[in-house]
Amino acid sequence: SVGSLININCVTFPHPDVMPEQQLLKPSEWSYCDYFWADKKDSQGNNTVSGFEILLQKQLKGKQMQKEMAEFVRERIKIEEEYAKNLSKLSQNSLAAQEEGTLGEAWAQLKKSLADEAEVHLKFSSKLQSEVEKPLLNFRENFKKDMKKCDHHIADLRKHLASRYAAVEKARKALTERQKDLEMKTQQLEVKLSNKTEEEIKKARRKSTQAGDDLMRCVDLYNQAQSKWFEEMVTTTLELERLEVERVEMIRQHLCQYTQLRHETDMFNQSTVELVDQLLRKVDPAKDRELWVKEHKTGDIRPVDMEI
C-alpha cells in the first residue's frame, strides 16, 4: 500500500494517491500563497528552482519593465523637445513676411501659432518628466536590496529544514542498526544461555529505546522547522502579491496621467490655431484692396481726351 506521505527536496507532502481534500488558503483568488509550494526544474531542466524563487524573478522582472517604461517615456520627452525646438525655429522664419492686409495678419498669426504650439509641447514634455518618467524611475528605489533580503531569509529557513531532514534520516538509520543489533543478540540468547548475553541484551534494548527517542526528537525538530518555513512562506508570498498589485496600480495610474496630458496637449494645440481660424474668417479681399490702394495710390484723377 502507498505511504500517506512523500518527501521531495526535504519538504513533506501528502501522497497524491491518498491525499485528503486540501482547502486552498485563499480559494478562488489565485493567490501566490496557494500555488508555489513545490520546486520545479529550471529552463535547462537541470537545477531545481523553488516556487519562491519563481515569484522573486517575477518581482525583479516587474522592476525591470517599469524601468524600461520610464526609458520609453524619456524617448518620448526627447521627441517632444526636438519638435518644440523645430516649431519655434520655423515660427521665426521670414517666408511670406511681406504679405499685407487681412491675409497678412492671418499669415502672421499662423506663424505665431507655431511658437505657441512649441510652448505647449515643451510644457507637455516637462510634465511628462515630472508626472510620468520620474515616478516610474523612483518607485521602490531599494527594491532589489529588499528582495535579496527576502530571498536570503526564505532560503535560510529552507536550508535549516534540509539539515533537520538530514538529522531525521541519520536517526532513522541509527534506530534500524540498533534494532538489528538487538534482534541479533536476542537470537544468540536463544542459542546459548549465558549471563553476559543477558547483560548485552539489556544494553542493546536501552540503546534501541534511546535511538527511538532520538528519532522522535529529530522528527519533532524537523516539523517545527517545516512549520516555521510554511508560515514565513505564506506571509512573504502574500507581501509579494501585495507589492505586485501595488506596482500594476501605480503604473496604470501614471499611464493614465500620460493619456490625460496627451488630451490636454491636443486641446491646447487646438487653441493655438483658434486665433488663426478667426483671422482666416476675417480675410477679406475687398478690405485688403482698400488698404493697399489707400497706401499705394498714385492719384485718382483720370486722364481725359486732349482738345484743340
TAURTA-V587867 format. One record per pair of residues at least 4 apart in sequence whose ideal C-beta (glycine too) atoms are under 8 Angstrom apart, sorted by sequence separation. I is the first residue (numbers start at 1). J is the second residue. D is the distance in whole Angstrom. If there is no record, write none. Layout:
I:J:D
I:J:D
//
This chain:
7:11:7
14:18:7
15:19:6
23:27:7
24:28:8
30:34:8
31:35:7
32:36:6
41:45:5
42:46:6
49:53:5
50:54:7
51:55:7
52:56:6
53:57:6
54:58:7
55:59:7
56:60:6
57:61:6
58:62:6
59:63:7
60:64:7
61:65:6
62:66:6
63:67:7
64:68:6
65:69:6
66:70:7
67:71:7
68:72:6
69:73:7
70:74:6
71:75:7
72:76:7
73:77:6
74:78:7
75:79:7
76:80:6
77:81:6
78:82:6
79:83:6
80:84:6
81:85:6
82:86:6
83:87:6
84:88:6
85:89:6
86:90:6
87:91:6
88:92:7
89:93:8
99:103:6
100:104:4
101:105:7
102:106:7
103:107:6
104:108:6
105:109:6
106:110:6
107:111:7
108:112:6
109:113:6
110:114:8
111:115:8
112:116:7
113:117:6
114:118:6
115:119:7
116:120:7
117:121:7
118:122:6
119:123:6
120:124:6
121:125:6
122:126:6
123:127:6
124:128:6
125:129:7
126:130:7
127:131:5
128:132:5
129:133:5
130:134:6
131:135:7
132:136:6
133:137:6
134:138:6
135:139:6
142:146:6
143:147:6
144:148:6
145:149:7
146:150:6
147:151:6
148:152:6
149:153:6
150:154:7
151:155:6
152:156:6
153:157:7
154:158:6
155:159:6
156:160:6
157:161:6
158:162:7
159:163:7
160:164:6
161:165:6
162:166:7
163:167:7
164:168:7
165:169:7
166:170:6
167:171:6
168:172:6
169:173:6
170:174:6
171:175:6
172:176:7
173:177:7
174:178:6
175:179:6
176:180:6
177:181:6
178:182:6
179:183:6
180:184:6
181:185:6
182:186:6
183:187:6
184:188:7
185:189:7
186:190:7
187:191:7
188:192:7
189:193:7
193:197:7
194:198:7
195:199:7
196:200:6
197:201:6
198:202:7
199:203:6
200:204:6
201:205:6
202:206:6
203:207:6
204:208:6
205:209:6
206:210:6
207:211:6
208:212:7
209:213:7
210:214:6
211:215:7
212:216:7
213:217:6
214:218:6
215:219:6
216:220:6
217:221:6
218:222:6
219:223:6
220:224:7
221:225:6
222:226:6
223:227:6
224:228:6
225:229:6
226:230:6
227:231:7
228:232:6
229:233:6
230:234:7
231:235:7
232:236:6
233:237:6
234:238:6
235:239:6
236:240:7
237:241:6
238:242:6
239:243:6
240:244:6
241:245:7
242:246:6
243:247:6
244:248:6
245:249:6
246:250:6
247:251:6
248:252:6
249:253:6
250:254:7
251:255:6
252:256:6
253:257:7
254:258:7
255:259:7
256:260:6
257:261:6
258:262:6
259:263:7
260:264:7
261:265:6
262:266:7
263:267:6
264:268:6
265:269:6
266:270:6
267:271:7
268:272:7
269:273:7
270:274:7
272:276:8
273:277:6
274:278:7
275:279:6
276:280:6
277:281:7
278:282:7
279:283:7
284:288:6
285:289:6
286:290:7
287:291:6
288:292:6
289:293:6
290:294:6
291:295:7
292:296:6
293:297:5
7:12:5
8:13:6
14:19:4
26:31:4
29:34:8
30:35:7
41:46:7
42:47:5
49:54:6
99:104:4
127:132:8
128:133:6
129:134:6
192:197:7
283:288:8
6:12:8
7:13:7
14:20:7
25:31:7
41:47:7
42:48:7
98:104:8
140:146:8
5:12:6
6:13:6
24:31:8
26:33:6
41:48:6
42:49:5
5:13:7
6:14:8
14:22:7
25:33:5
26:34:6
40:48:7
41:49:7
99:107:5
189:197:5
5:14:6
6:15:5
25:34:5
39:48:4
40:49:6
188:197:6
189:198:7
4:14:7
5:15:6
6:16:8
24:34:5
39:49:6
4:15:6
39:50:5
40:51:8
96:107:6
97:108:8
3:15:6
39:51:7
185:197:7
189:201:6
2:15:5
38:51:6
4:18:5
36:50:8
37:51:6
40:54:7
2:17:5
36:51:3
185:200:5
186:201:6
2:18:6
35:51:8
36:52:6
185:201:5
36:54:6
93:111:7
36:55:6
182:201:7
185:204:5
91:111:5
90:111:8
91:112:6
91:113:8
182:204:4
32:55:6
91:114:4
92:115:8
181:204:5
182:205:6
13:37:8
90:114:6
91:115:4
13:38:8
182:207:8
11:37:7
88:114:7
178:204:7
181:207:7
182:208:5
11:38:8
87:114:5
88:115:6
91:118:7
181:208:7
87:115:7
178:207:5
179:208:6
8:38:7
9:39:5
87:117:6
88:118:4
178:208:4
8:39:7
87:118:4
178:210:8
179:211:8
85:118:7
175:208:7
178:211:4
84:118:4
87:121:7
177:211:8
83:118:8
84:119:8
175:211:4
84:121:4
174:211:5
175:212:6
83:121:5
84:122:5
9:48:6
175:214:7
81:121:8
171:211:7
174:214:7
175:215:5
80:121:5
81:122:7
84:125:7
174:215:8
80:122:7
171:214:5
172:215:6
80:124:6
81:125:5
171:215:4
80:125:4
171:217:8
168:215:7
171:218:4
77:125:5
80:128:7
170:218:8
168:218:5
77:128:5
167:218:5
168:219:6
76:128:6
77:129:6
164:218:7
167:221:7
168:222:5
73:128:6
167:222:7
77:133:7
164:221:5
165:222:6
164:222:4
73:132:5
74:133:6
73:133:4
164:224:8
161:222:7
164:225:4
164:226:8
70:133:5
73:136:7
161:225:5
160:225:5
161:226:6
70:136:4
69:136:6
70:137:5
157:225:7
160:228:8
161:229:5
67:136:8
160:229:8
66:136:6
67:137:7
157:228:6
158:229:6
157:229:4
66:139:7
154:229:8
157:232:6
63:140:7
154:232:6
153:232:7
154:233:7
63:143:5
63:144:7
154:236:6
153:236:7
59:143:8
60:144:7
150:236:6
60:147:6
59:147:6
150:240:8
56:147:6
56:150:7
56:151:6
53:151:7
52:151:8
52:154:5
140:243:8
50:154:8
140:247:8
50:158:7
139:247:7
139:250:6
135:250:7
136:251:7
136:254:6
135:254:6
132:254:5
131:254:7
132:255:8
132:257:6
131:257:5
132:258:5
132:261:8
128:258:7
131:261:7
128:261:6
127:261:5
124:261:6
124:262:8
124:264:8
124:265:4
123:265:8
121:265:7
120:265:6
123:268:8
10:158:8
120:268:4
120:269:6
11:161:7
10:161:6
10:162:4
117:269:6
120:272:6
9:162:8
10:165:4
117:272:5
10:166:8
116:272:4
7:165:7
113:272:5
113:273:5
113:275:7
110:273:8
113:276:5
109:275:5
110:276:5
109:276:5
106:276:7
109:279:5
106:279:4
105:279:6
106:280:5
106:282:7
102:279:7
105:282:8
106:283:5
102:282:6
103:283:5
52:233:7
59:240:6
66:247:7
102:283:5
55:237:6
58:240:8
62:244:6
69:251:7
102:284:5
52:236:7
56:240:8
59:243:7
63:247:8
52:237:7
55:240:5
59:244:7
62:247:5
66:251:6
73:258:7
102:287:5
103:288:6
58:244:7
101:287:7
102:288:5
101:288:3
100:288:7
102:291:8
101:291:5
100:291:7
101:292:6
100:292:6
37:233:8
36:233:8
33:233:7
33:234:5
36:237:6
33:237:5
32:237:4
33:238:5
31:237:8
32:238:7
31:238:7
32:240:6
33:241:7
25:234:7
32:241:4
31:241:6
12:226:7
11:226:7
//
